[in-house]
């Protein structure tokens, strides 16, 4: 696996162009080969590792064998005169994947990689870029800080990018808050469930909601940071399962964005079809999120993670 990170990209993220701020794998801090190596990092830094190194995991997705990991860009840390630590920005977590066609069985001959130009891969196979970002309260700009006060609303934006694909609408199937960079770890809190039901909005005093769409390929929503146990110094990650579908086929019981509207004591759908939200109370909104659905050729899915976010307790 060879990853090239350009200087202009890190400067855009406001992260110093220095090898110590870049690493592959969340659990690879002691492995020197998981960072950039070499000398003279003028325009780019390169990480080159084996597919089984730095915590890379392999999974099967239909006809594909996928090796996946996370590229971490760390914020700068500054010490004040009093000895306090100031973290300038948030850690950027970028999913990294290598796709191989399963042309042979694993127990037979070696797998043959499919080296296709990225433009061809996107147009033929529909490979999309799913992501989650922390946002300012109005969701018009990225949030510069990863620190939240207990009880403060956390605004997130789900995105799907595919320049060569027909117009798509993005939905959030579910989101879970976790203390470690592992969606299956515990403790956890699933605040979106049942294909787009924002369960956090049902809690007393909650103002959690989906915000009106500015673009079909983006969806902004909020939840409250006060609901997390104060462990691991208040650190948490947000992991979401996103789905993109053609705009003309978007509305259904599994393509919705529902939140509980407390003044009317009822569920509201962001796009106005409130009847789609009736299943949120029972949780019976179609297929279970644990069941793998047949690929229809028109829907695309992916996981995205953001963090760590830091919650400060009230003393």
N, C-alpha and C positions, 0 to 999 in steps of 0.2 A: 504494500500500500504506500503510495507516494503522494504527499499532500504539499502543495505549494501555496504559501500565503504571501500575498503581495503587500508591500509597504503601504500603498495607498488605502488598502482595505483596513489595516490596523489604525492608520491615522484617521480614517473616517469614523471608526469606532472609538476614537479618542483613547487609544491604548498605545503606550510607547513601543516603537519597533525594536524590540529586544527579545532574545530567545527565552529569557526567564519568565516572560509573560505568556508563553505559548506552550501547550502540551497536549498530547493525544492520550485520552483515557482519564477517567475521573479518579482511578485508583493507582495511577502510575507515577506517583511523586518520587519514588525511589529508583525508578528505572531511567537511566540516563539516555537510552536510545529512543525514548518516547518524546523527546524534544528536538528542536532543530540542531543539526550538527554541521560542522564546517566553519569556514571563516569568511569574512567580508560580506556581511548581509547588507548589501547596498539597496537592492530593489525587491528582494524576496527572501523568504526563509523556507527551507524544505525539511519535512519530516518523512523519513523513509524507513518503514518497519515491515516485518513479516505479518502475514494475515492473522497469525495466532498470537501476536504480541500486544502488549499495552492494554489488555483487557478486551480486545476485539472479540465479539461473539458472532457465531454463525447460526442462521435460521433458514428454513425453507419457506418460500412464498410461491406456491404454485409451481411453475416451471423454473423458478429462479432459486439459486443458492445465494444468500445475501450475507456478507460480512459487514457488521455495523459497529460503530464506536462513536465517541463524542470528542470533538476538538474544543479545547477550553482556552479562552483568552481571559487572562486574569487582570483585574484592575490594579492600579498602583496603590500602595499603602504608604501613608506618611505618618510620622510621629510628631506630636505637638510638644511644646516645651514642658508640658505637665506630664508627659509620658503616655497620653492617650493616643489611640490609633484612629486615623481617619482613612476610610476606604473610599477612594475616588472612583465612583462608578460601580457597575455590577459585573460579575463574571458572565461572559458571553459563552453560551453552550451551543455548538453547531453540530448537528448530526452528520456523520460521514458514513457512506455506504459504498461497497463494491458489489456489483451484480454479476453473477455467472449463470449462464444457461445450464440446466441439468441435462446435458446431452448424453451423459453416461450415468450409471448408478454409482453411488459412493464407493461400493465395494469392488468396482471394476477398474477400468482405466482412469487416469487423471481427468478432471473436468476441463473442458475447453472454454477459456474466457471469450466473451463476445466484445471485441473492440470496435465500437461504432462511434461515429462523431456524435457529440451531444445533441446537436440539432436534429439528427436523424432519430436518435433514441427518444427524444421528446415527442416528435411528430408521429412516430410509429407506435411506441409503447405507452405514451402518455405519462412519462415520469414527471411528477410534479414536485415542487418545493413547498412543503408545509412548515410553518413556523409559528411560534408564540412569542409575543413581546410584551414587556411591561410598559404601560402608557401613563401619560398625565391624565388628570381627572376628566378632561373633555375628549380624550382619545384623538387629539389632533397632532400629538408629538410623542416621541419616545421619552420615557422617564429616565432621567440621568442617575438617580439614586436607587439603590436596592434596599434601602432601610425604610421600614414602616413602623409607626407607632401602633401599639396594641389597640385594636378597634378601628384602625384606619382602613378605608376601602382600597382594595387592590384592583386596579384597572388593567385588563389584559386584552390583547388583540390577536385573534387567530387570522392567519393569512395563508393563501395558496397562490403561488406564482408559477405561471406557465405561459410565456410570451407567444409560443407557437400553437397553443391549444385554443379551441373555441371557448367563448366566455363561460366561466364557471361560477357557481355560488358555493361558498364554504359554510359548513355547519360543524358544530362541536358535539360529537356523540357523548363523550364524558370527559371530565377533568378530575384529577385527584391531587391533593396536596400531600407531600411526603417529606420525611426528614432526611432521606438519603437519595442519591441519584439512581434509584431503582424503583420502577413503578409497582413492583410486587412487595416492596419492603413495608414494614409497619413501624409505628402507628401511621395511619393515613386517614384522610378525610375526602370523600368523593362529593364534591359540591355541585357537579353537573352529572346527571345520570339519565338513563332511559331515553337516549337519543335527543339531547337538547333540553332537558328539564333542569332549570337552575334551582336545585333543591335548597341552596343556601338562602334564597329569597323568602322561604317560608318561615324562617326563624323569627322569633319576636324582635321587633325593632330593626330588622334587616332592611337595607336599602339596595340590596343586590339586584341587578337587572341586566338585560341586554340593551345596548344603546342603538339608536337608529343607524342603519347602514349608510355609509358614505360611498362605498364601492361593494359590488357583489362578492368580490374575492377577499373581503375583510369583514370580520365580525368582532365587535368590541363588547366586553361585558365586565362586571365587577363582582367581587365578593369581599368578605371582611376578614382581615388578618387576625382578629381577636379569637378566632375559633380554634387556634392551634395550641397544643400543649407546649409549654416553655421548656423544651429540651433542646439539646445540641445548640445551646446559646441562641435559641430563637431562629435557627436556620431552617429553611424549607425550600423544596423544589415543587414546581407545578408541571405535571405531565398530563397531556391531553391527547385524545384520539380524534382526529379531524377527518372530515369527508368532504369531497368536492363533487358536485353533480351539475350537469348542464342546466342553465337557468330555466329553460322551458319545462324541465321535468323536476323542478326543485320541491314543490309543496307536497308533503305526505306526512304520515305519522312518524316517520323516522327522519324526515327533513324539516326540522322546525327549530325555533329558538324561543323557548317558553320561560316566563318568569311569573312569580306570584305577585299580583297587584293588590297590595294590602287595603287601599281605600275601598275597592269593590269586593275584596275577599274572594278573588277569582284568578284563574290563570289567564295570562295574555300571551298571544303569539306576536313576535316582533313584526312579522309581515301581515298581521291583521286577521289571520285565520285561527281564531281562538279555539275552535272545535278540535283542532289538532292536539291541544294541550289537555284534553279531558283525561287522557291516560296517565298524566303525570302523578296523580294521587295514588293510583294502583301500581304504577311502574310497569304496566303491561303495554308497552309501546312498540310492539313488533318483535323482531329478533332480539335475543339476548346478546349483550355485548361480548359474551364469551364464545358465542357460536360463530364459526367462520362461514360467511355467506358466499355463495357462488359469485364469481366476478362477472358482472353483466356487460362489461365493455364500455359502460357509460359512467360508472361511478369510480372514484379514486379515493383511497384512504391512506392515512399516514399518521404517525405519532410525532409529537413535538414536545420539547421540554424547555423550561426556562428556570433559571436560578443559579446560585442560591439567593433567596430573598431573606432578609434579616428583620425579625420582629422584636421591637424593644418593649419590655414589659412596663407596666405602670406601677410605680413604687410610692 
